[in-house]
Amino acid sequence: MDKFELGGLLAGIISIFFGIVVIVWPRVLAYAIGIYLILFGIIAVVAALR
């Protein structure tokens, strides 16, 4: 396996895990998306200010 295949496998496993989490605890999805957006926004602002 090269680096790209491993990344795809990892992304697939993470997607399956979060899919199960959303089915079991739907409210977790809102928190996960909120945290993702906040972190992505912070990274984007820091990158733009450099």
TIMI-2910 file (N, C-alpha, C, CB; in pm, 1 decimal, decimal comma, always signed):
<rs>
+----------+----------+----------+----------+----------+----------+----------+----------+----------+----------+----------+----------+------+
!      n_x !      n_y !      n_z !     ca_x !     ca_y !     ca_z !      c_x !      c_y !      c_z !     cb_x !     cb_y !     cb_z ! resn !
+----------+----------+----------+----------+----------+----------+----------+----------+----------+----------+----------+----------+------+
!    +83,8 !   -119,0 !     +0,0 !     +0,0 !     +0,0 !     +0,0 !    +87,8 !   +124,8 !     +0,0 !    -95,1 !     +0,2 !   +121,9 !  Met !
!    +52,7 !   +218,5 !    -85,0 !   +124,4 !   +344,4 !    -80,0 !    +47,5 !   +443,4 !     +7,2 !   +145,5 !   +401,1 !   -222,0 !  Asp !
!   +100,6 !   +563,1 !    +16,9 !    +44,1 !   +662,9 !   +107,4 !    -99,7 !   +699,0 !    +71,5 !   +129,7 !   +787,6 !   +106,4 !  Lys !
!   -131,0 !   +705,4 !    -60,3 !   -265,1 !   +746,2 !   -102,4 !   -368,7 !   +637,9 !    -72,9 !   -265,7 !   +779,3 !   -251,6 !  Phe !
!   -331,4 !   +511,0 !    -91,1 !   -424,1 !   +402,4 !    -60,2 !   -452,6 !   +398,0 !    +89,3 !   -367,5 !   +267,3 !   -107,9 !  Glu !
!   -349,5 !   +419,1 !   +170,5 !   -367,6 !   +418,3 !   +314,8 !   -457,0 !   +533,7 !   +358,7 !   -232,3 !   +426,1 !   +385,7 !  Leu !
!   -440,0 !   +650,3 !   +297,8 !   -524,6 !   +765,8 !   +330,3 !   -668,7 !   +740,1 !   +293,0 !   -474,5 !   +890,9 !   +259,3 !  Gly !
!   -691,6 !   +676,8 !   +177,7 !   -827,6 !   +644,0 !   +136,2 !   -891,5 !   +542,3 !   +228,3 !   -828,0 !   +591,8 !     -5,6 !  Gly !
!   -813,2 !   +443,6 !   +270,9 !   -863,7 !   +342,9 !   +363,8 !   -899,7 !   +407,1 !   +496,4 !   -760,4 !   +231,6 !   +385,0 !  Leu !
!   -813,3 !   +493,5 !   +545,3 !   -838,1 !   +562,0 !   +671,9 !   -962,1 !   +650,9 !   +661,9 !   -715,6 !   +645,7 !   +712,7 !  Leu !
!   -976,4 !   +723,0 !   +551,4 !  -1094,5 !   +808,5 !   +532,5 !  -1221,5 !   +724,7 !   +528,4 !  -1081,6 !   +891,3 !   +403,1 !  Ala !
!  -1215,1 !   +608,3 !   +464,2 !  -1331,2 !   +519,7 !   +459,2 !  -1370,2 !   +467,8 !   +596,1 !  -1303,8 !   +403,6 !   +367,3 !  Gly !
!  -1270,4 !   +426,9 !   +674,6 !  -1297,8 !   +376,7 !   +809,9 !  -1356,1 !   +487,4 !   +897,0 !  -1169,1 !   +320,5 !   +874,4 !  Ile !
!  -1300,4 !   +606,8 !   +887,2 !  -1352,2 !   +720,1 !   +965,4 !  -1495,5 !   +752,7 !   +922,9 !  -1261,4 !   +844,9 !   +948,2 !  Ile !
!  -1523,5 !   +747,1 !   +793,2 !  -1658,2 !   +775,3 !   +743,9 !  -1758,6 !   +673,4 !   +797,3 !  -1659,9 !   +775,6 !   +590,6 !  Ser !
!  -1720,4 !   +546,7 !   +794,9 !  -1809,6 !   +442,4 !   +847,4 !  -1834,4 !   +465,1 !   +996,0 !  -1749,7 !   +301,3 !   +823,8 !  Ile !
!  -1729,2 !   +493,9 !  +1071,0 !  -1742,5 !   +516,4 !  +1214,5 !  -1836,8 !   +632,9 !  +1243,7 !  -1605,4 !   +542,7 !  +1277,0 !  Phe !
!  -1815,0 !   +745,5 !  +1175,1 !  -1900,3 !   +861,5 !  +1200,3 !  -2042,6 !   +838,8 !  +1149,5 !  -1840,8 !   +985,8 !  +1134,5 !  Phe !
!  -2059,8 !   +759,3 !  +1044,5 !  -2194,5 !   +724,4 !   +999,4 !  -2270,8 !   +648,8 !  +1106,2 !  -2188,2 !   +641,5 !   +872,2 !  Gly !
!  -2204,3 !   +554,6 !  +1171,2 !  -2267,2 !   +479,0 !  +1280,6 !  -2297,3 !   +570,5 !  +1397,7 !  -2176,6 !   +362,8 !  +1326,2 !  Ile !
!  -2203,8 !   +659,8 !  +1429,3 !  -2224,9 !   +752,9 !  +1540,9 !  -2346,0 !   +841,9 !  +1514,4 !  -2098,9 !   +839,7 !  +1564,0 !  Val !
!  -2360,5 !   +890,0 !  +1390,8 !  -2473,7 !   +976,9 !  +1356,9 !  -2605,2 !   +900,6 !  +1366,2 !  -2456,5 !  +1035,5 !  +1215,8 !  Val !
!  -2604,8 !   +774,2 !  +1326,3 !  -2727,5 !   +694,7 !  +1336,8 !  -2765,0 !   +672,1 !  +1482,9 !  -2710,7 !   +559,6 !  +1264,9 !  Ile !
!  -2664,0 !   +646,2 !  +1567,7 !  -2691,0 !   +617,1 !  +1707,9 !  -2720,0 !   +744,2 !  +1787,4 !  -2573,3 !   +543,0 !  +1769,6 !  Val !
!  -2638,8 !   +847,3 !  +1764,6 !  -2655,5 !   +973,6 !  +1836,3 !  -2665,3 !  +1088,4 !  +1736,0 !  -2537,9 !   +997,1 !  +1935,2 !  Trp !
!  -2783,7 !  +1118,5 !  +1683,2 !  -2795,9 !  +1220,5 !  +1578,1 !  -2747,7 !  +1359,6 !  +1619,3 !  -2938,7 !  +1229,7 !  +1534,7 !  Pro !
!  -2759,5 !  +1391,1 !  +1746,6 !  -2720,1 !  +1525,1 !  +1789,7 !  -2569,1 !  +1546,1 !  +1780,8 !  -2767,2 !  +1549,9 !  +1932,0 !  Arg !
!  -2493,4 !  +1436,1 !  +1784,5 !  -2347,5 !  +1445,2 !  +1774,8 !  -2307,5 !  +1507,0 !  +1641,2 !  -2282,8 !  +1305,7 !  +1791,0 !  Val !
!  -2387,6 !  +1483,6 !  +1537,7 !  -2356,9 !  +1538,2 !  +1405,6 !  -2348,2 !  +1690,7 !  +1409,8 !  -2462,8 !  +1494,2 !  +1303,7 !  Leu !
!  -2439,7 !  +1754,3 !  +1478,9 !  -2438,6 !  +1900,3 !  +1488,3 !  -2310,9 !  +1949,3 !  +1556,1 !  -2562,1 !  +1950,1 !  +1565,3 !  Ala !
!  -2271,6 !  +1882,9 !  +1664,1 !  -2149,1 !  +1922,3 !  +1733,1 !  -2026,7 !  +1897,5 !  +1645,9 !  -2135,6 !  +1846,6 !  +1865,3 !  Tyr !
!  -2022,9 !  +1782,6 !  +1577,3 !  -1908,5 !  +1749,4 !  +1492,8 !  -1892,6 !  +1851,7 !  +1380,7 !  -1924,0 !  +1608,4 !  +1434,1 !  Ala !
!  -2002,4 !  +1889,1 !  +1317,3 !  -1996,4 !  +1988,0 !  +1209,7 !  -1955,6 !  +2124,5 !  +1265,3 !  -2132,8 !  +1997,9 !  +1137,3 !  Ile !
!  -2009,0 !  +2161,3 !  +1379,7 !  -1972,8 !  +2288,8 !  +1441,6 !  -1825,1 !  +2295,6 !  +1475,0 !  -2054,6 !  +2311,3 !  +1567,1 !  Gly !
!  -1772,5 !  +2189,9 !  +1535,6 !  -1630,6 !  +2186,8 !  +1570,1 !  -1545,4 !  +2191,1 !  +1444,5 !  -1597,4 !  +2061,6 !  +1652,4 !  Ile !
!  -1585,4 !  +2114,7 !  +1342,4 !  -1510,5 !  +2113,4 !  +1216,1 !  -1505,5 !  +2253,9 !  +1155,1 !  -1574,4 !  +2013,8 !  +1116,1 !  Tyr !
!  -1618,5 !  +2321,6 !  +1150,1 !  -1623,6 !  +2455,0 !  +1090,3 !  -1540,3 !  +2555,4 !  +1168,9 !  -1767,7 !  +2503,2 !  +1081,5 !  Leu !
!  -1545,7 !  +2547,1 !  +1300,9 !  -1466,7 !  +2637,9 !  +1383,8 !  -1317,4 !  +2614,3 !  +1360,7 !  -1501,8 !  +2619,5 !  +1533,1 !  Ile !
!  -1275,3 !  +2488,0 !  +1364,0 !  -1134,0 !  +2457,1 !  +1343,3 !  -1088,0 !  +2497,9 !  +1203,9 !  -1108,6 !  +2308,1 !  +1365,0 !  Leu !
!  -1169,4 !  +2467,9 !  +1103,0 !  -1134,3 !  +2504,4 !   +965,9 !  -1125,9 !  +2655,7 !   +951,7 !  -1236,7 !  +2447,2 !   +866,5 !  Phe !
!  -1217,3 !  +2726,8 !  +1015,2 !  -1215,7 !  +2872,8 !  +1010,4 !  -1091,9 !  +2930,9 !  +1076,8 !  -1339,8 !  +2928,4 !  +1076,7 !  Gly !
!  -1052,3 !  +2876,1 !  +1192,4 !   -932,9 !  +2923,3 !  +1261,8 !   -809,6 !  +2899,5 !  +1175,1 !   -917,5 !  +2852,8 !  +1398,5 !  Ile !
!   -800,6 !  +2780,8 !  +1116,6 !   -686,0 !  +2748,2 !  +1030,1 !   -681,5 !  +2843,5 !   +910,3 !   -694,1 !  +2600,5 !   +981,4 !  Ile !
!   -797,0 !  +2871,4 !   +850,9 !   -801,5 !  +2960,1 !   +733,9 !   -759,9 !  +3102,4 !   +770,4 !   -942,4 !  +2961,0 !   +672,8 !  Ala !
!   -805,7 !  +3151,7 !   +884,6 !   -770,8 !  +3287,2 !   +927,0 !   -621,4 !  +3296,0 !   +957,4 !   -853,6 !  +3328,7 !  +1050,7 !  Val !
!   -568,1 !  +3197,3 !  +1027,7 !   -425,2 !  +3197,1 !  +1060,0 !   -342,7 !  +3190,1 !   +931,7 !   -390,2 !  +3078,3 !  +1153,5 !  Val !
!   -382,8 !  +3108,0 !   +837,6 !   -310,2 !  +3096,8 !   +711,6 !   -315,8 !  +3228,3 !   +631,8 !   -367,7 !  +2981,3 !   +627,7 !  Ala !
!   -429,5 !  +3296,6 !   +638,1 !   -443,6 !  +3422,2 !   +563,9 !   -361,6 !  +3533,6 !   +627,3 !   -590,5 !  +3463,5 !   +556,7 !  Ala !
!   -340,9 !  +3528,4 !   +757,4 !   -266,7 !  +3634,4 !   +826,5 !   -116,2 !  +3614,6 !   +819,4 !   -309,6 !  +3641,5 !   +971,2 !  Leu !
!    -72,0 !  +3499,7 !   +776,5 !    +74,0 !  +3474,4 !   +768,6 !   +134,5 !  +3542,1 !   +652,1 !   +103,9 !  +3327,1 !   +760,5 !  Arg !
+----------+----------+----------+----------+----------+----------+----------+----------+----------+----------+----------+----------+------+
</rs>
